[in-house]
Amino acid sequence: MSVFDSTSRSYVPAPTGHWLVAIAGYSVLIDKRAIQRNALLSVALLAISVLSLGMGTLSLAPYDVLLALLGKGDSMTQFVINELRLNRLLAGIFTGAAFSVAGCLMQTVARNRLATPGIIGIDNAAMAFAVASVVGVGVSFAPSAMALTGAATATALAFMIGGGSGTRGYRFIVAGLAIGSVSAAVSQLLLTQVHIDVANEAYPWTVGSLSGRPEEQIPVMGLITLIGVLSGLVLCYRFQLMAFSDSVITALGHTPNRLRFAAVVIAIVLTGFAVALAGPVGLVALVGPEMARAFARHKGLPLLSSAICGAIVMVLADLAGRTLFSPIEIPVGVITAIVGGPFLLWILIRKPKRSTL
Amino acid sequence: MPFLVQFFQRAPSQRPLSVCFTLICLILLTCILLSLLIGAGSVNISQSWQALIGQGTEEATFIIRELRFPRTLVALVVGMALGIAGALMQAVARNPLAEPGLLGVSAGASFAVAIALLLGASAATLAAGVAQIGALIGCFFVMAAARLQGQFKDPVRLILAGAALSSLLTALTSILLMYDQRAADEIRFWVTGSVAGRALDHLMAVMPYFVIAALLTLYVARPLASMALGEKVALGLGHNPRTIRYLVMLSVALLAGSATAIAGPIMFVGLVVPFAARALVGPDIRRTMIMCLPIGPLMIISADILTRIIAQPTEMPLGVLTAIIGAPVLMMIVRAKRLPTLA
C-alpha cells in the first residue's frame, strides 16, 4: 500500500519493509515491522490491563471486567472497576508511558543509555520540589507545577555542572547522581520538619505509588502524556539524528542544540508531571526503552514502543505490588526498584556489544 | 603568618605531616569544645561553660554529661571510622569516587539491621555484627560486579553499580519495614543517620570491632602503598595483592558496618574526608590515612553542630547535612579536568 503524489515527484520505490506515505510534498517512511511490533505490544498492554483490573481483593473474570467497562453487569462490579481500579490503571499507563518516553529521549540526547531522568536526579529533584509544595502550604498547591520546576532546575544544573551532554556523558551522569542525592536529602529533611501524620501520608508517594492519587489529575496526566508522545513521534525522525555527531546533524540541515533542547523539554515536562502524580518511579525510564529496543528491533528511535513498554512495566509492577504481598500493599516504586536495580547492574556488567546507546 | 603561607605554597606531598596533623587537631579540639557548648535546647553557651568548669546548674551539667558528651564521642569515633574506611576503599578500588556510602555498604548494613529488627532485636540491643555482615556483603557485591566487567578502574561505572545496589537494597528494606510497624518506627529515626541519642553502651559494644579494624589497617598500610605503584610492583615487593584486597575489604566492612550500626547510614563522609586529606598531604595512602583520623571527626562534629543550629528549636538529621556538603565535592571531583585515577 503506497500512496504517491505522482504529480510532483518521480517514482521512488520504498525501501523493503517500508511504506512510503507522501502527501503534498511531504513524505514519511513507515517501518512495517514497527507497526507490527507496536500493534503486538498494544495488544499485550490491553490484555495486561484487563487482567490487572480483574485482580485484587475482589477477583473478577476478564469477561466481567469488559462488561463492567462497557457499563453493563451488576452495579457492585461496575463500581469496583470504574470507580476504584480504572483510575489507578490509567494513572499507571499514563505515568509509565511518560517516564519511559522521557527516558528514551534523555538517553538519545546524552548518547548514553544510563542517562535516564531517574539516574540523573530529575525525579528526585521534582519530588523534592513537590514535597516542598505539599509540606509548605499544607494543601497540595499545584505539586505538578512545582515538580516541573524541580525537574527543569535539576536538568539545567546537570547540564551546567556536567559541561553539556556531549562526549563527556559520564560526567553528566555523575553530576546528576549528586543532584539526585542532594534532592533526596532535601525531601527527607522536609518530611522530618512536618507533623508525623502528614509525613506518613506523603511517604508512599515519595517512594512512588499509584494508590489513592487525586482523580482530577489523571485526565491532565493523560493529556500531557498524549501531547508528549505525539510531539516526540512527530520529531522522531529528527531526534534519531542525534546518534550522529554534531557535524553530521548540521550537514543534514538541523541545529544540534535546538534538537537537544526540544528533546530535553519534552522529557522534563513528561517527567515532572509523572513525578507529581506517581512519585519518583524513575527506573521505568531505564527498563521501558530497553525492553522496547529488545522487542521492537526496528531501525531508529523506538519512541512509541518505549511508551507502550513503559506502560506495561508500570501496570505489571503495580499489579505485583497490589497482589503479591496482600493484604500489605507494596508501593510501585519499591517494586520497580527491585526489578530495576539488578537490571541496571546487568547493564553495567554486561559487555557492551557495539555502541553505548 | 609567613610560616603558614610558606607551608601552603609547598606541594601537598612535600608538606610535613606533623604540622598538618597538629593544625587539624587544634581545629578539631575547638570543634569538640563547641560541640559541648552549643545545643538546640534552652541551655545557652555561658551556662554550658559554667557547667563544663564544674559550676553550672544541675540541668546544664546533666545535659552536657548525658547528652552532649556521648554524642560528641560517638561523632568522634564514627568520623574516624568512616574517614579511614573511605580512604581504604578508594585506595583498593583506585578510584577517588569509591565511598562506602555510595557503594551500597550503608544500604547493605541498613538492610541487615532491618532484618535483625524484624526478627525481634530492638535498636537498643542491636548487634553491630549484623550490620557488619550486611556491610561486608554489600561491599563484596559491588566490587565483584565491577571486577566482572574489568571495569575496576572505571570510576563512574563503579558508583553506578553502587547506586543500583543501594536502590535495590533500600527497596527490599522498605518491604521488610512494611511488614512490621514496630520495626518501621524504630528504624525511621535511625535511617537518616544521626549521632544524637546514642548511649555510650552502643559505642562500647562496637569498640572491639574498631580495634580489630585498626590493627588490620596498620597491617595493610604498607602493602597498600606499594599497590598504588601497580600490582606487579606489589607482587615484586612480596605482597599478595589478592590477600591485601580481601583484608582491606574486611577492614572497610568492619569500620563502615560498625559506624552505620551506631549512627545510621551517613553518606559522603568517606568521599569528602579522604579528598580533603589528599588535598592537604598528597596521595600517599599512609599520609592520607593519618590525616583522615582528625579530618573525619572534624567533618562529622562540625556538621553535627550545624544540625543543632540550623533548624532550631528542633534538629536536622545529620545524614541530610553530610549529603548536602558531600554532593558538591562529588561534583568537584568529577568536574576536575580529568578524572584522577589513584595510580
HADDOCK unambig.tbl for C-alpha pairs under 7 A between the chains (distance, minus, plus):
assign (segid A and resid 170 and name CA) (segid B and resid 156 and name CA) 6.68 0.50 0.50
assign (segid A and resid 171 and name CA) (segid B and resid 334 and name CA) 6.19 0.50 0.50
assign (segid A and resid 174 and name CA) (segid B and resid 156 and name CA) 6.96 0.50 0.50
assign (segid A and resid 175 and name CA) (segid B and resid 331 and name CA) 5.55 0.50 0.50
assign (segid A and resid 178 and name CA) (segid B and resid 327 and name CA) 4.92 0.50 0.50
assign (segid A and resid 178 and name CA) (segid B and resid 330 and name CA) 6.67 0.50 0.50
assign (segid A and resid 178 and name CA) (segid B and resid 331 and name CA) 6.71 0.50 0.50
assign (segid A and resid 181 and name CA) (segid B and resid 323 and name CA) 6.89 0.50 0.50
assign (segid A and resid 182 and name CA) (segid B and resid 323 and name CA) 5.86 0.50 0.50
assign (segid A and resid 182 and name CA) (segid B and resid 324 and name CA) 5.48 0.50 0.50
assign (segid A and resid 182 and name CA) (segid B and resid 327 and name CA) 6.40 0.50 0.50
assign (segid A and resid 185 and name CA) (segid B and resid 320 and name CA) 4.86 0.50 0.50
assign (segid A and resid 185 and name CA) (segid B and resid 323 and name CA) 6.58 0.50 0.50
assign (segid A and resid 186 and name CA) (segid B and resid 320 and name CA) 6.93 0.50 0.50
assign (segid A and resid 189 and name CA) (segid B and resid 316 and name CA) 6.93 0.50 0.50
assign (segid A and resid 189 and name CA) (segid B and resid 320 and name CA) 6.61 0.50 0.50
assign (segid A and resid 330 and name CA) (segid B and resid 175 and name CA) 6.74 0.50 0.50
assign (segid A and resid 334 and name CA) (segid B and resid 171 and name CA) 4.91 0.50 0.50
assign (segid A and resid 337 and name CA) (segid B and resid 167 and name CA) 6.03 0.50 0.50
assign (segid A and resid 337 and name CA) (segid B and resid 168 and name CA) 5.51 0.50 0.50
assign (segid A and resid 337 and name CA) (segid B and resid 171 and name CA) 6.02 0.50 0.50
assign (segid A and resid 338 and name CA) (segid B and resid 168 and name CA) 5.00 0.50 0.50
assign (segid A and resid 338 and name CA) (segid B and resid 171 and name CA) 6.18 0.50 0.50
assign (segid A and resid 341 and name CA) (segid B and resid 164 and name CA) 4.60 0.50 0.50
assign (segid A and resid 341 and name CA) (segid B and resid 165 and name CA) 6.03 0.50 0.50
assign (segid A and resid 341 and name CA) (segid B and resid 167 and name CA) 6.09 0.50 0.50
assign (segid A and resid 341 and name CA) (segid B and resid 168 and name CA) 4.96 0.50 0.50
assign (segid A and resid 342 and name CA) (segid B and resid 164 and name CA) 6.87 0.50 0.50
assign (segid A and resid 344 and name CA) (segid B and resid 164 and name CA) 6.02 0.50 0.50
assign (segid A and resid 345 and name CA) (segid B and resid 161 and name CA) 5.58 0.50 0.50
assign (segid A and resid 345 and name CA) (segid B and resid 164 and name CA) 6.10 0.50 0.50
assign (segid A and resid 348 and name CA) (segid B and resid 157 and name CA) 6.73 0.50 0.50
assign (segid A and resid 348 and name CA) (segid B and resid 161 and name CA) 6.80 0.50 0.50
assign (segid A and resid 349 and name CA) (segid B and resid 145 and name CA) 6.28 0.50 0.50
assign (segid A and resid 349 and name CA) (segid B and resid 146 and name CA) 6.89 0.50 0.50
assign (segid A and resid 349 and name CA) (segid B and resid 148 and name CA) 6.47 0.50 0.50
assign (segid A and resid 349 and name CA) (segid B and resid 149 and name CA) 5.22 0.50 0.50
assign (segid A and resid 350 and name CA) (segid B and resid 149 and name CA) 6.86 0.50 0.50
assign (segid A and resid 351 and name CA) (segid B and resid 149 and name CA) 6.79 0.50 0.50
